[in-house]
């Protein structure tokens, strides 16, 4: 599963855990929450099942195909060389010898079709000579074995490709499922939780803490830093960059995405000298429309270490809640 999809799944599991821990209280305060939470549970299970299938190791299929290919190649060389010996010594035929030489080289090709068609030609030339190639070190049983090896190989040739295409289909399905899950949060769960903002701030804040997606870099900084969150109306949020683990320079690429479903909204992203600083007075910033994504360099949105502009701000200037995604 891709890192971004894993992050969304992890967030969903965290929210599910939040509901389990607070179910008695939430079911009383927001009675309509039970059915969507059951749906969330089903979506998580479906994603986990998809992930287990999409992440299946298919290298074994390719390795087995190579075993079957090698059996065809080995028998093809042996039978083909016997045929060449027959047409050199017993019934001299330079044309057949040249044909056999050509298909011997094709047997060593890396292409499945070339190997198989070379074996077909050699088998067809050897079959009428069955029983006559023993003096040239190829028995009738080995000619038959070549045909059997070819049938096994042909049946298996497309198996790794089929497995790969199935995996690619599952990955595309997974991306759609994650997209739908994001929309489910924005369209259903976030709205159901909104009344808590006034009447039960602790539960509201706890839900949104679970709702955030944070992926700290690992493996010596090889993984990107990813952060996703929900911005309430007119809120400026300072992205909690772990500066000891994430190195930013003026040329660092930053992916900015507005995951908000509602059309016509904008999010602003910029670097400031202060946490939560305002984007006024000629500040460099990037506006990202809802449903859109862009990649900028840190300097394009105002990063300047010497000037102290090192705080990355996400600003929702709209009168509607919006969801943002940042990857560095």
Order of alpha helices (4+ residues) and beta strands (2+ residues): alpha-alpha-alpha-alpha-alpha-alpha-alpha-alpha-alpha-alpha-beta-beta-beta-beta-beta-beta-beta-beta-beta
